[in-house]
Amino acid sequence: MFMRISDRLSLAGTLAIGVCLSLPAFALDGSTTPSNKPLVLPGHFRNIEDALQQGLKADQVGNVPFTLKALGYAAAHGQSIARWKLAHMYADGEGVGRDDLKAFHYYRDIITSYHQGDNDGRDRAAVSSAYVAVGAYLLRGIPGTDVKRNPILAMRMFQVAATVFRNPDAQYNLAQMFLNGKGIPPDARQAAGWLSLAAAKNHCAAQALLGRILFNGGHDIVRQRAKGLMWLMLARKGATDPVKDAWIIALYDKAMASASDDDRQAALAYLSDRKHHVN
């Protein structure tokens, strides 16, 4: 189920060969902050870190043009946090027009420029997130571009993030692939294993799916109603968005309605024991 670190390095090379995209260019038009106070233009930064910090500060005050300039400068010089922020902006349409191709490119660059010996916590977090994002793009493809649907490579991206970086989003995505058979044979036991890892990191959606699987049983999964209900209780506690998390709330309500008093009492006991061990 797990992948060796040496395998991860070959994956980055595979991805780099798979899709070749050009860096987006940013014009230097001398934009200023909303207070009309000029900021230093790219090329005049003290260093790459200074460009990153100025770009992040510009983003906080809503100066998108300068954010793009400063972060673009830092990204072009290999700064992974700048690349991640730009990728996030284009993926979500945050202050810019949504552009999944640019987002994919920036995420890909983070992966291909990462070296095994890099120990900066910020960089590792960006790389971990980039693997998940690239995997998600490869899982569905980007219509009208050279980024085609590739579930097998997507799974390998998730495996790297899930094993090397212990990323709960990657673990959850792997579980979804095994549950739904997206490009791979369905395997409920593999799915439950990945969900267990993500759920232990307080991944709300993973807790909900694991709870449903254990509560209902079937498909090679032994029914454990009390333990499943415990995970659903934890998921319900973390479900704070009534729209986005409506499916979690529905799973919890359905399980609670069909659970016996013994199930509920045992679930509360599991919950108390888990809190004791976590604390």
Secondary structure as UniProt FT lines:
FT   HELIX           5..18
FT   TURN            34..35
FT   TURN            42..43
FT   HELIX           48..60
FT   TURN            61..62
FT   HELIX           64..76
FT   TURN            77..78
FT   HELIX           80..92
FT   HELIX           100..112
FT   TURN            116..117
FT   HELIX           121..140
FT   TURN            143..144
FT   HELIX           151..163
FT   HELIX           168..180
FT   HELIX           188..200
FT   TURN            201..202
FT   HELIX           204..216
FT   TURN            219..220
FT   HELIX           225..238
FT   TURN            242..245
FT   HELIX           246..258
FT   HELIX           261..278
//
